[in-house]
């Protein structure tokens, strides 16, 4: 979800020329879209998390132009009424900073991923207490760690994507030091790295989205991968489920009960619906870049697709243009319910 500013101008100029994603359906698809809530300063909302109790949470991310405002975590009712917000302590405000509300644990605490210090935190929304749970280390020969998305896996272990280092981290059940669980050239991004992760309990595997790879023959296309968990909890062989168009920059995604996958395309300001087989069933809106979704606020760097009933909630980040009036959570009616997010009983950190 994190953009390299040096590529921003290239992105805006080239993306209009990008071809359709492989197998893309050309018939227009209409998904009624409304504004769930606007997001005030510092803006740049990240991934939207819907907790098991129906409350909706999101946090604010990095202003590409730079700022010294601490990130905020915001909480809404399921109808979009803002309940309260919390200011995140301990950030390095002189560095690029931001927070993602990645998931909940079995105790109802929010699991937060903080960029400036590469930390995993928890926030108790009842008491307002923050706690640092882990810090991702620098790996030899890799970039700086950027915790991006997280999902609970088998045995109550927490798995994290790293936007900067091309690795999936694992934190033991009940907390502890993160260890590299899976490393691959497939996760090495060309400036845009690994993003979403969702555990598929029925398949005992993870779906993982990748904005680009380091392979120049990929032409800055993104991917949706499937990575099984095999005997002993080890990673299996990674496989490509779907390949995007050039500079689509797939970000966060949500999985429906039907097995359809809804992926936010941050680079071309669209959502794509993939069938369980990875084939494109629909895109919305059909044309790239403009983000004309029929609501008062167009898609502008849509960064996720999280189910709330039969709607998906999309954090409109405006990561490149930085248009404050576009900082919002949008609700897109897709006409089918989402699959239950896996949060096991042992899902808890220290």
TISERO-71841 format. One record per residue (C-alpha): residue in one letter; chain; x, y, z. Coordinates in nm, 3 decimals, m for minus. Layout:
BEGIN
<atom code="A" unit="A" xx="X" yy="Y" zz="Z"/>
...
! end
This chain:
BEGIN
<atom code="X" unit="A" xx="0.000" yy="0.000" zz="0.000"/>
<atom code="X" unit="A" xx="0.300" yy="0.222" zz="0.022"/>
<atom code="X" unit="A" xx="0.410" yy="0.423" zz="m0.276"/>
<atom code="X" unit="A" xx="0.756" yy="0.530" zz="m0.391"/>
<atom code="X" unit="A" xx="0.718" yy="0.896" zz="m0.483"/>
<atom code="X" unit="A" xx="0.988" yy="0.869" zz="m0.747"/>
<atom code="X" unit="A" xx="0.751" yy="0.650" zz="m0.950"/>
<atom code="X" unit="A" xx="0.438" yy="0.858" zz="m0.899"/>
<atom code="X" unit="A" xx="0.469" yy="1.063" zz="m1.217"/>
<atom code="X" unit="A" xx="0.544" yy="0.750" zz="m1.418"/>
<atom code="X" unit="A" xx="0.242" yy="0.581" zz="m1.269"/>
<atom code="X" unit="A" xx="0.001" yy="0.859" zz="m1.357"/>
<atom code="X" unit="A" xx="0.137" yy="0.894" zz="m1.710"/>
<atom code="X" unit="A" xx="0.165" yy="0.527" zz="m1.801"/>
<atom code="X" unit="A" xx="m0.138" yy="0.380" zz="m1.630"/>
<atom code="X" unit="A" xx="m0.381" yy="0.530" zz="m1.881"/>
<atom code="X" unit="A" xx="m0.206" yy="0.325" zz="m2.149"/>
<atom code="X" unit="A" xx="m0.218" yy="0.002" zz="m1.949"/>
<atom code="X" unit="A" xx="m0.393" yy="m0.287" zz="m2.114"/>
<atom code="X" unit="A" xx="m0.668" yy="m0.483" zz="m1.942"/>
<atom code="X" unit="A" xx="m0.586" yy="m0.749" zz="m1.686"/>
<atom code="X" unit="A" xx="m0.545" yy="m1.097" zz="m1.825"/>
<atom code="X" unit="A" xx="m0.885" yy="m1.247" zz="m1.912"/>
<atom code="X" unit="A" xx="m1.068" yy="m0.929" zz="m1.817"/>
<atom code="X" unit="A" xx="m1.437" yy="m0.908" zz="m1.901"/>
<atom code="X" unit="A" xx="m1.522" yy="m0.602" zz="m2.109"/>
<atom code="X" unit="A" xx="m1.894" yy="m0.573" zz="m2.025"/>
<atom code="X" unit="A" xx="m1.959" yy="m0.290" zz="m1.779"/>
<atom code="X" unit="A" xx="m2.039" yy="m0.380" zz="m1.420"/>
<atom code="X" unit="A" xx="m2.230" yy="m0.145" zz="m1.190"/>
<atom code="X" unit="A" xx="m2.181" yy="m0.168" zz="m0.815"/>
<atom code="X" unit="A" xx="m2.369" yy="0.108" zz="m0.627"/>
<atom code="X" unit="A" xx="m2.116" yy="0.308" zz="m0.430"/>
<atom code="X" unit="A" xx="m2.171" yy="0.549" zz="m0.141"/>
<atom code="X" unit="A" xx="m1.952" yy="0.740" zz="0.102"/>
<atom code="X" unit="A" xx="m1.937" yy="0.545" zz="0.429"/>
<atom code="X" unit="A" xx="m1.737" yy="0.820" zz="0.602"/>
<atom code="X" unit="A" xx="m1.488" yy="1.091" zz="0.519"/>
<atom code="X" unit="A" xx="m1.151" yy="1.089" zz="0.698"/>
<atom code="X" unit="A" xx="m1.003" yy="1.411" zz="0.832"/>
<atom code="X" unit="A" xx="m0.642" yy="1.503" zz="0.906"/>
<atom code="X" unit="A" xx="m0.391" yy="1.354" zz="0.886"/>
<atom code="X" unit="A" xx="m0.592" yy="1.166" zz="0.622"/>
<atom code="X" unit="A" xx="m0.460" yy="0.895" zz="0.387"/>
<atom code="X" unit="A" xx="m0.675" yy="0.615" zz="0.534"/>
<atom code="X" unit="A" xx="m0.532" yy="0.264" zz="0.517"/>
<atom code="X" unit="A" xx="m0.694" yy="m0.080" zz="0.526"/>
<atom code="X" unit="A" xx="m1.047" yy="m0.102" zz="0.670"/>
<atom code="X" unit="A" xx="m1.097" yy="m0.373" zz="0.933"/>
<atom code="X" unit="A" xx="m1.441" yy="m0.498" zz="1.033"/>
<atom code="X" unit="A" xx="m1.418" yy="m0.650" zz="1.382"/>
<atom code="X" unit="A" xx="m1.623" yy="m0.957" zz="1.483"/>
<atom code="X" unit="A" xx="m1.860" yy="m0.730" zz="1.682"/>
<atom code="X" unit="A" xx="m1.943" yy="m0.532" zz="1.365"/>
<atom code="X" unit="A" xx="m1.743" yy="m0.221" zz="1.452"/>
<atom code="X" unit="A" xx="m1.538" yy="m0.072" zz="1.170"/>
<atom code="X" unit="A" xx="m1.180" yy="0.049" zz="1.214"/>
<atom code="X" unit="A" xx="m0.918" yy="0.217" zz="0.997"/>
<atom code="X" unit="A" xx="m0.607" yy="0.423" zz="1.058"/>
<atom code="X" unit="A" xx="m0.418" yy="0.697" zz="0.881"/>
<atom code="X" unit="A" xx="m0.102" yy="0.651" zz="0.680"/>
<atom code="X" unit="A" xx="0.189" yy="0.846" zz="0.543"/>
<atom code="X" unit="A" xx="0.147" yy="1.178" zz="0.367"/>
<atom code="X" unit="A" xx="0.375" yy="1.147" zz="0.059"/>
<atom code="X" unit="A" xx="0.464" yy="1.515" zz="0.096"/>
<atom code="X" unit="A" xx="0.570" yy="1.454" zz="0.456"/>
<atom code="X" unit="A" xx="0.419" yy="1.573" zz="0.783"/>
<atom code="X" unit="A" xx="0.477" yy="1.554" zz="1.157"/>
<atom code="X" unit="A" xx="0.125" yy="1.457" zz="1.260"/>
<atom code="X" unit="A" xx="0.089" yy="1.133" zz="1.454"/>
<atom code="X" unit="A" xx="m0.130" yy="0.866" zz="1.300"/>
<atom code="X" unit="A" xx="m0.482" yy="0.811" zz="1.427"/>
<atom code="X" unit="A" xx="m0.695" yy="0.501" zz="1.465"/>
<atom code="X" unit="A" xx="m1.065" yy="0.565" zz="1.401"/>
<atom code="X" unit="A" xx="m1.367" yy="0.356" zz="1.495"/>
<atom code="X" unit="A" xx="m1.717" yy="0.366" zz="1.345"/>
<atom code="X" unit="A" xx="m2.047" yy="0.188" zz="1.385"/>
<atom code="X" unit="A" xx="m2.156" yy="m0.041" zz="1.103"/>
<atom code="X" unit="A" xx="m2.370" yy="0.245" zz="0.973"/>
<atom code="X" unit="A" xx="m2.076" yy="0.484" zz="0.944"/>
<atom code="X" unit="A" xx="m2.112" yy="0.694" zz="1.262"/>
<atom code="X" unit="A" xx="m1.770" yy="0.789" zz="1.395"/>
<atom code="X" unit="A" xx="m1.747" yy="0.679" zz="1.760"/>
<atom code="X" unit="A" xx="m1.400" yy="0.790" zz="1.859"/>
<atom code="X" unit="A" xx="m1.036" yy="0.803" zz="1.760"/>
<atom code="X" unit="A" xx="m0.702" yy="0.732" zz="1.923"/>
<atom code="X" unit="A" xx="m0.366" yy="0.901" zz="1.858"/>
<atom code="X" unit="A" xx="m0.086" yy="0.650" zz="1.809"/>
<atom code="X" unit="A" xx="0.206" yy="0.703" zz="2.053"/>
<atom code="X" unit="A" xx="0.575" yy="0.638" zz="1.997"/>
<atom code="X" unit="A" xx="0.603" yy="0.702" zz="1.624"/>
<atom code="X" unit="A" xx="0.912" yy="0.849" zz="1.464"/>
<atom code="X" unit="A" xx="0.742" yy="1.158" zz="1.320"/>
<atom code="X" unit="A" xx="1.058" yy="1.258" zz="1.136"/>
<atom code="X" unit="A" xx="1.034" yy="0.943" zz="0.923"/>
<atom code="X" unit="A" xx="0.759" yy="0.814" zz="0.693"/>
<atom code="X" unit="A" xx="0.498" yy="0.692" zz="0.935"/>
<atom code="X" unit="A" xx="0.157" yy="0.536" zz="0.929"/>
<atom code="X" unit="A" xx="m0.058" yy="0.269" zz="1.088"/>
<atom code="X" unit="A" xx="m0.269" yy="m0.012" zz="0.951"/>
<atom code="X" unit="A" xx="m0.545" yy="m0.179" zz="1.155"/>
<atom code="X" unit="A" xx="m0.468" yy="m0.530" zz="1.034"/>
<atom code="X" unit="A" xx="m0.703" yy="m0.755" zz="1.235"/>
<atom code="X" unit="A" xx="m0.842" yy="m0.829" zz="1.582"/>
<atom code="X" unit="A" xx="m0.727" yy="m1.086" zz="1.833"/>
<atom code="X" unit="A" xx="m0.942" yy="m1.328" zz="2.033"/>
<atom code="X" unit="A" xx="m0.959" yy="m1.077" zz="2.321"/>
<atom code="X" unit="A" xx="m1.106" yy="m0.804" zz="2.101"/>
<atom code="X" unit="A" xx="m0.789" yy="m0.598" zz="2.081"/>
<atom code="X" unit="A" xx="m0.693" yy="m0.442" zz="1.749"/>
<atom code="X" unit="A" xx="m0.366" yy="m0.553" zz="1.589"/>
<atom code="X" unit="A" xx="m0.186" yy="m0.251" zz="1.442"/>
<atom code="X" unit="A" xx="0.110" yy="m0.236" zz="1.205"/>
<atom code="X" unit="A" xx="0.324" yy="0.078" zz="1.240"/>
<atom code="X" unit="A" xx="0.558" yy="0.185" zz="0.962"/>
<atom code="X" unit="A" xx="0.815" yy="0.425" zz="1.112"/>
<atom code="X" unit="A" xx="0.949" yy="0.173" zz="1.365"/>
<atom code="X" unit="A" xx="0.834" yy="m0.145" zz="1.184"/>
<atom code="X" unit="A" xx="0.633" yy="m0.248" zz="1.487"/>
<atom code="X" unit="A" xx="0.333" yy="m0.464" zz="1.568"/>
<atom code="X" unit="A" xx="0.111" yy="m0.308" zz="1.834"/>
<atom code="X" unit="A" xx="m0.219" yy="m0.388" zz="1.998"/>
<atom code="X" unit="A" xx="m0.487" yy="m0.139" zz="2.095"/>
<atom code="X" unit="A" xx="m0.759" yy="m0.219" zz="2.345"/>
<atom code="X" unit="A" xx="m1.054" yy="m0.014" zz="2.215"/>
<atom code="X" unit="A" xx="m1.225" yy="m0.033" zz="2.554"/>
<atom code="X" unit="A" xx="m0.936" yy="0.112" zz="2.756"/>
<atom code="X" unit="A" xx="m0.741" yy="0.295" zz="2.485"/>
<atom code="X" unit="A" xx="m0.422" yy="0.115" zz="2.588"/>
<atom code="X" unit="A" xx="m0.153" yy="0.063" zz="2.324"/>
<atom code="X" unit="A" xx="0.113" yy="m0.204" zz="2.363"/>
<atom code="X" unit="A" xx="0.418" yy="m0.280" zz="2.148"/>
<atom code="X" unit="A" xx="0.417" yy="m0.653" zz="2.069"/>
<atom code="X" unit="A" xx="0.703" yy="m0.701" zz="1.823"/>
<atom code="X" unit="A" xx="0.950" yy="m0.522" zz="1.596"/>
<atom code="X" unit="A" xx="1.044" yy="m0.652" zz="1.252"/>
<atom code="X" unit="A" xx="1.422" yy="m0.665" zz="1.202"/>
<atom code="X" unit="A" xx="1.626" yy="m0.575" zz="0.896"/>
<atom code="X" unit="A" xx="1.723" yy="m0.883" zz="0.698"/>
<atom code="X" unit="A" xx="2.071" yy="m0.905" zz="0.542"/>
<atom code="X" unit="A" xx="2.062" yy="m0.797" zz="0.179"/>
<atom code="X" unit="A" xx="1.702" yy="m0.677" zz="0.197"/>
<atom code="X" unit="A" xx="1.543" yy="m0.336" zz="0.231"/>
<atom code="X" unit="A" xx="1.391" yy="m0.175" zz="0.537"/>
<atom code="X" unit="A" xx="1.099" yy="m0.371" zz="0.687"/>
<atom code="X" unit="A" xx="0.751" yy="m0.230" zz="0.627"/>
<atom code="X" unit="A" xx="0.477" yy="m0.436" zz="0.796"/>
<atom code="X" unit="A" xx="0.180" yy="m0.412" zz="0.563"/>
<atom code="X" unit="A" xx="m0.102" yy="m0.665" zz="0.620"/>
<atom code="X" unit="A" xx="m0.157" yy="m0.949" zz="0.867"/>
<atom code="X" unit="A" xx="m0.372" yy="m1.258" zz="0.908"/>
<atom code="X" unit="A" xx="m0.408" yy="m1.528" zz="1.171"/>
<atom code="X" unit="A" xx="m0.311" yy="m1.875" zz="1.060"/>
<atom code="X" unit="A" xx="m0.310" yy="m2.228" zz="1.202"/>
<atom code="X" unit="A" xx="m0.242" yy="m2.263" zz="1.572"/>
<atom code="X" unit="A" xx="m0.307" yy="m1.898" zz="1.651"/>
<atom code="X" unit="A" xx="0.009" yy="m1.775" zz="1.483"/>
<atom code="X" unit="A" xx="0.013" yy="m1.429" zz="1.320"/>
<atom code="X" unit="A" xx="0.146" yy="m1.393" zz="0.965"/>
<atom code="X" unit="A" xx="0.257" yy="m1.056" zz="0.827"/>
<atom code="X" unit="A" xx="0.345" yy="m0.932" zz="0.480"/>
<atom code="X" unit="A" xx="0.648" yy="m0.706" zz="0.445"/>
<atom code="X" unit="A" xx="0.620" yy="m0.441" zz="0.173"/>
<atom code="X" unit="A" xx="0.992" yy="m0.367" zz="0.184"/>
<atom code="X" unit="A" xx="1.173" yy="m0.698" zz="0.227"/>
<atom code="X" unit="A" xx="0.995" yy="m0.969" zz="0.026"/>
<atom code="X" unit="A" xx="0.922" yy="m1.195" zz="0.322"/>
<atom code="X" unit="A" xx="0.625" yy="m1.334" zz="0.513"/>
<atom code="X" unit="A" xx="0.685" yy="m1.309" zz="0.888"/>
<atom code="X" unit="A" xx="0.535" yy="m1.533" zz="1.154"/>
<atom code="X" unit="A" xx="0.478" yy="m1.447" zz="1.519"/>
<atom code="X" unit="A" xx="0.421" yy="m1.743" zz="1.752"/>
<atom code="X" unit="A" xx="0.092" yy="m1.808" zz="1.930"/>
<atom code="X" unit="A" xx="0.066" yy="m1.591" zz="2.243"/>
<atom code="X" unit="A" xx="0.335" yy="m1.360" zz="2.107"/>
<atom code="X" unit="A" xx="0.710" yy="m1.359" zz="2.073"/>
<atom code="X" unit="A" xx="0.979" yy="m1.257" zz="1.828"/>
<atom code="X" unit="A" xx="0.886" yy="m1.254" zz="1.457"/>
<atom code="X" unit="A" xx="1.075" yy="m1.499" zz="1.239"/>
<atom code="X" unit="A" xx="1.095" yy="m1.517" zz="0.857"/>
<atom code="X" unit="A" xx="0.848" yy="m1.789" zz="0.752"/>
<atom code="X" unit="A" xx="0.866" yy="m1.759" zz="0.374"/>
<atom code="X" unit="A" xx="1.106" yy="m1.575" zz="0.143"/>
<atom code="X" unit="A" xx="1.085" yy="m1.576" zz="m0.235"/>
<atom code="X" unit="A" xx="1.184" yy="m1.376" zz="m0.541"/>
<atom code="X" unit="A" xx="0.811" yy="m1.369" zz="m0.617"/>
<atom code="X" unit="A" xx="0.773" yy="m1.128" zz="m0.323"/>
<atom code="X" unit="A" xx="1.049" yy="m0.892" zz="m0.436"/>
<atom code="X" unit="A" xx="0.874" yy="m0.584" zz="m0.571"/>
<atom code="X" unit="A" xx="0.998" yy="m0.336" zz="m0.830"/>
<atom code="X" unit="A" xx="0.938" yy="m0.048" zz="m0.588"/>
<atom code="X" unit="A" xx="0.591" yy="m0.185" zz="m0.503"/>
<atom code="X" unit="A" xx="0.593" yy="m0.495" zz="m0.285"/>
<atom code="X" unit="A" xx="0.376" yy="m0.746" zz="m0.101"/>
<atom code="X" unit="A" xx="0.036" yy="m0.631" zz="0.018"/>
<atom code="X" unit="A" xx="m0.272" yy="m0.827" zz="0.129"/>
<atom code="X" unit="A" xx="m0.289" yy="m1.165" zz="0.300"/>
<atom code="X" unit="A" xx="m0.596" yy="m1.376" zz="0.387"/>
<atom code="X" unit="A" xx="m0.598" yy="m1.727" zz="0.534"/>
<atom code="X" unit="A" xx="m0.825" yy="m1.979" zz="0.359"/>
<atom code="X" unit="A" xx="m0.907" yy="m2.228" zz="0.632"/>
<atom code="X" unit="A" xx="m1.078" yy="m2.478" zz="0.400"/>
<atom code="X" unit="A" xx="m0.769" yy="m2.495" zz="0.178"/>
<atom code="X" unit="A" xx="m0.517" yy="m2.453" zz="0.460"/>
<atom code="X" unit="A" xx="m0.346" yy="m2.188" zz="0.252"/>
<atom code="X" unit="A" xx="m0.289" yy="m1.813" zz="0.227"/>
<atom code="X" unit="A" xx="m0.393" yy="m1.583" zz="m0.054"/>
<atom code="X" unit="A" xx="m0.129" yy="m1.311" zz="m0.096"/>
<atom code="X" unit="A" xx="m0.136" yy="m1.006" zz="m0.322"/>
<atom code="X" unit="A" xx="0.177" yy="m0.861" zz="m0.480"/>
<atom code="X" unit="A" xx="0.182" yy="m0.521" zz="m0.650"/>
<atom code="X" unit="A" xx="0.480" yy="m0.591" zz="m0.878"/>
<atom code="X" unit="A" xx="0.776" yy="m0.827" zz="m0.891"/>
<atom code="X" unit="A" xx="1.143" yy="m0.761" zz="m0.957"/>
<atom code="X" unit="A" xx="1.125" yy="m0.958" zz="m1.282"/>
<atom code="X" unit="A" xx="1.151" yy="m0.707" zz="m1.572"/>
<atom code="X" unit="A" xx="0.959" yy="m0.947" zz="m1.797"/>
<atom code="X" unit="A" xx="0.658" yy="m0.900" zz="m1.571"/>
<atom code="X" unit="A" xx="0.616" yy="m0.544" zz="m1.708"/>
<atom code="X" unit="A" xx="0.510" yy="m0.410" zz="m1.366"/>
<atom code="X" unit="A" xx="0.217" yy="m0.648" zz="m1.341"/>
<atom code="X" unit="A" xx="0.086" yy="m0.759" zz="m1.003"/>
<atom code="X" unit="A" xx="m0.019" yy="m1.101" zz="m0.884"/>
<atom code="X" unit="A" xx="m0.246" yy="m1.292" zz="m0.652"/>
<atom code="X" unit="A" xx="m0.066" yy="m1.594" zz="m0.512"/>
<atom code="X" unit="A" xx="m0.174" yy="m1.899" zz="m0.316"/>
<atom code="X" unit="A" xx="0.071" yy="m2.035" zz="m0.059"/>
<atom code="X" unit="A" xx="m0.024" yy="m2.357" zz="0.123"/>
<atom code="X" unit="A" xx="0.069" yy="m2.446" zz="0.479"/>
<atom code="X" unit="A" xx="0.202" yy="m2.802" zz="0.479"/>
<atom code="X" unit="A" xx="0.294" yy="m3.055" zz="0.746"/>
<atom code="X" unit="A" xx="0.461" yy="m2.905" zz="1.049"/>
<atom code="X" unit="A" xx="0.339" yy="m2.555" zz="0.961"/>
<atom code="X" unit="A" xx="0.600" yy="m2.501" zz="0.689"/>
<atom code="X" unit="A" xx="0.522" yy="m2.309" zz="0.369"/>
<atom code="X" unit="A" xx="0.450" yy="m2.512" zz="0.058"/>
<atom code="X" unit="A" xx="0.504" yy="m2.410" zz="m0.304"/>
<atom code="X" unit="A" xx="0.375" yy="m2.068" zz="m0.406"/>
<atom code="X" unit="A" xx="0.149" yy="m2.059" zz="m0.712"/>
<atom code="X" unit="A" xx="0.003" yy="m1.774" zz="m0.919"/>
<atom code="X" unit="A" xx="m0.376" yy="m1.750" zz="m0.910"/>
<atom code="X" unit="A" xx="m0.409" yy="m1.433" zz="m1.118"/>
<atom code="X" unit="A" xx="m0.191" yy="m1.177" zz="m1.294"/>
<atom code="X" unit="A" xx="m0.299" yy="m0.813" zz="m1.322"/>
<atom code="X" unit="A" xx="m0.250" yy="m0.561" zz="m1.597"/>
<atom code="X" unit="A" xx="0.057" yy="m0.332" zz="m1.603"/>
<atom code="X" unit="A" xx="0.062" yy="m0.089" zz="m1.309"/>
<atom code="X" unit="A" xx="m0.272" yy="m0.209" zz="m1.169"/>
<atom code="X" unit="A" xx="m0.087" yy="m0.239" zz="m0.835"/>
<atom code="X" unit="A" xx="m0.314" yy="m0.491" zz="m0.657"/>
<atom code="X" unit="A" xx="m0.351" yy="m0.400" zz="m0.291"/>
<atom code="X" unit="A" xx="m0.581" yy="m0.537" zz="m0.021"/>
<atom code="X" unit="A" xx="m0.864" yy="m0.775" zz="m0.104"/>
<atom code="X" unit="A" xx="m1.165" yy="m0.951" zz="0.042"/>
<atom code="X" unit="A" xx="m1.303" yy="m1.302" zz="m0.013"/>
<atom code="X" unit="A" xx="m1.674" yy="m1.373" zz="m0.058"/>
<atom code="X" unit="A" xx="m1.857" yy="m1.682" zz="0.070"/>
<atom code="X" unit="A" xx="m1.879" yy="m1.793" zz="m0.294"/>
<atom code="X" unit="A" xx="m1.500" yy="m1.795" zz="m0.320"/>
<atom code="X" unit="A" xx="m1.493" yy="m1.484" zz="m0.539"/>
<atom code="X" unit="A" xx="m1.208" yy="m1.247" zz="m0.457"/>
<atom code="X" unit="A" xx="m1.247" yy="m0.868" zz="m0.473"/>
<atom code="X" unit="A" xx="m0.915" yy="m0.691" zz="m0.524"/>
<atom code="X" unit="A" xx="m0.849" yy="m0.316" zz="m0.502"/>
<atom code="X" unit="A" xx="m0.634" yy="m0.194" zz="m0.792"/>
<atom code="X" unit="A" xx="m0.460" yy="0.107" zz="m0.643"/>
<atom code="X" unit="A" xx="m0.280" yy="0.202" zz="m0.963"/>
<atom code="X" unit="A" xx="m0.580" yy="0.211" zz="m1.198"/>
<atom code="X" unit="A" xx="m0.849" yy="0.316" zz="m0.946"/>
<atom code="X" unit="A" xx="m1.073" yy="0.013" zz="m0.986"/>
<atom code="X" unit="A" xx="m1.199" yy="m0.301" zz="m0.815"/>
<atom code="X" unit="A" xx="m1.178" yy="m0.639" zz="m0.983"/>
<atom code="X" unit="A" xx="m1.384" yy="m0.948" zz="m0.904"/>
<atom code="X" unit="A" xx="m1.201" yy="m1.276" zz="m0.956"/>
<atom code="X" unit="A" xx="m1.371" yy="m1.613" zz="m0.960"/>
<atom code="X" unit="A" xx="m1.242" yy="m1.895" zz="m0.737"/>
<atom code="X" unit="A" xx="m1.043" yy="m2.008" zz="m1.041"/>
<atom code="X" unit="A" xx="m0.865" yy="m1.671" zz="m1.063"/>
<atom code="X" unit="A" xx="m1.040" yy="m1.562" zz="m1.382"/>
<atom code="X" unit="A" xx="m1.165" yy="m1.204" zz="m1.401"/>
<atom code="X" unit="A" xx="m1.543" yy="m1.191" zz="m1.373"/>
<atom code="X" unit="A" xx="m1.589" yy="m0.813" zz="m1.364"/>
<atom code="X" unit="A" xx="m1.413" yy="m0.482" zz="m1.312"/>
<atom code="X" unit="A" xx="m1.563" yy="m0.163" zz="m1.171"/>
<atom code="X" unit="A" xx="m1.555" yy="0.093" zz="m1.313"/>
<atom code="X" unit="A" xx="m1.467" yy="m0.061" zz="m1.651"/>
<atom code="X" unit="A" xx="m1.232" yy="0.222" zz="m1.749"/>
<atom code="X" unit="A" xx="m0.901" yy="0.285" zz="m1.568"/>
<atom code="X" unit="A" xx="m0.765" yy="0.593" zz="m1.389"/>
<atom code="X" unit="A" xx="m1.073" yy="0.816" zz="m1.351"/>
<atom code="X" unit="A" xx="m1.232" yy="0.606" zz="m1.076"/>
<atom code="X" unit="A" xx="m1.585" yy="0.717" zz="m1.170"/>
<atom code="X" unit="A" xx="m1.789" yy="0.498" zz="m0.935"/>
<atom code="X" unit="A" xx="m2.111" yy="0.705" zz="m0.928"/>
<atom code="X" unit="A" xx="m2.060" yy="0.834" zz="m0.573"/>
<atom code="X" unit="A" xx="m1.969" yy="1.184" zz="m0.461"/>
<atom code="X" unit="A" xx="m1.604" yy="1.072" zz="m0.428"/>
<atom code="X" unit="A" xx="m1.431" yy="0.877" zz="m0.707"/>
<atom code="X" unit="A" xx="m1.189" yy="0.593" zz="m0.644"/>
<atom code="X" unit="A" xx="m0.850" yy="0.751" zz="m0.579"/>
<atom code="X" unit="A" xx="m0.586" yy="0.494" zz="m0.482"/>
<atom code="X" unit="A" xx="m0.838" yy="0.241" zz="m0.346"/>
<atom code="X" unit="A" xx="m0.637" yy="0.028" zz="m0.108"/>
<atom code="X" unit="A" xx="m0.856" yy="m0.260" zz="0.007"/>
<atom code="X" unit="A" xx="m1.192" yy="m0.437" zz="m0.021"/>
<atom code="X" unit="A" xx="m1.323" yy="m0.550" zz="0.319"/>
<atom code="X" unit="A" xx="m1.664" yy="m0.713" zz="0.347"/>
<atom code="X" unit="A" xx="m1.940" yy="m0.568" zz="0.564"/>
<atom code="X" unit="A" xx="m2.247" yy="m0.772" zz="0.479"/>
<atom code="X" unit="A" xx="m2.286" yy="m0.761" zz="0.101"/>
<atom code="X" unit="A" xx="m2.083" yy="m0.441" zz="0.067"/>
<atom code="X" unit="A" xx="m1.709" yy="m0.400" zz="0.052"/>
<atom code="X" unit="A" xx="m1.555" yy="m0.107" zz="0.238"/>
<atom code="X" unit="A" xx="m1.271" yy="0.061" zz="0.051"/>
<atom code="X" unit="A" xx="m1.012" yy="0.296" zz="0.201"/>
<atom code="X" unit="A" xx="m0.965" yy="0.575" zz="m0.053"/>
<atom code="X" unit="A" xx="m0.607" yy="0.672" zz="0.016"/>
<atom code="X" unit="A" xx="m0.524" yy="0.924" zz="m0.261"/>
<atom code="X" unit="A" xx="m0.167" yy="0.809" zz="m0.206"/>
<atom code="X" unit="A" xx="m0.023" yy="0.979" zz="m0.515"/>
<atom code="X" unit="A" xx="m0.228" yy="1.295" zz="m0.564"/>
<atom code="X" unit="A" xx="m0.290" yy="1.360" zz="m0.194"/>
<atom code="X" unit="A" xx="m0.637" yy="1.508" zz="m0.253"/>
<atom code="X" unit="A" xx="m0.774" yy="1.564" zz="0.098"/>
<atom code="X" unit="A" xx="m1.138" yy="1.569" zz="m0.016"/>
<atom code="X" unit="A" xx="m1.090" yy="1.214" zz="m0.149"/>
<atom code="X" unit="A" xx="m0.975" yy="1.076" zz="0.186"/>
<atom code="X" unit="A" xx="m1.272" yy="0.858" zz="0.273"/>
<atom code="X" unit="A" xx="m1.410" yy="0.512" zz="0.332"/>
<atom code="X" unit="A" xx="m1.636" yy="0.412" zz="0.043"/>
<atom code="X" unit="A" xx="m1.903" yy="0.140" zz="0.056"/>
<atom code="X" unit="A" xx="m1.952" yy="m0.064" zz="m0.262"/>
<atom code="X" unit="A" xx="m2.252" yy="m0.297" zz="m0.295"/>
<atom code="X" unit="A" xx="m2.137" yy="m0.616" zz="m0.468"/>
<atom code="X" unit="A" xx="m2.447" yy="m0.828" zz="m0.408"/>
<atom code="X" unit="A" xx="m2.295" yy="m1.120" zz="m0.217"/>
<atom code="X" unit="A" xx="m2.179" yy="m1.173" zz="0.143"/>
<atom code="X" unit="A" xx="m1.822" yy="m1.202" zz="0.254"/>
<atom code="X" unit="A" xx="m1.655" yy="m1.508" zz="0.403"/>
<atom code="X" unit="A" xx="m1.591" yy="m1.507" zz="0.774"/>
<atom code="X" unit="A" xx="m1.243" yy="m1.381" zz="0.864"/>
<atom code="X" unit="A" xx="m1.037" yy="m1.644" zz="1.046"/>
<atom code="X" unit="A" xx="m0.969" yy="m1.540" zz="1.406"/>
<atom code="X" unit="A" xx="m0.904" yy="m1.859" zz="1.610"/>
<atom code="X" unit="A" xx="m0.946" yy="m1.888" zz="1.986"/>
<atom code="X" unit="A" xx="m0.568" yy="m1.888" zz="2.028"/>
<atom code="X" unit="A" xx="m0.534" yy="m1.564" zz="1.831"/>
<atom code="X" unit="A" xx="m0.371" yy="m1.346" zz="2.092"/>
<atom code="X" unit="A" xx="m0.040" yy="m1.177" zz="2.147"/>
<atom code="X" unit="A" xx="0.119" yy="m1.107" zz="2.483"/>
! end
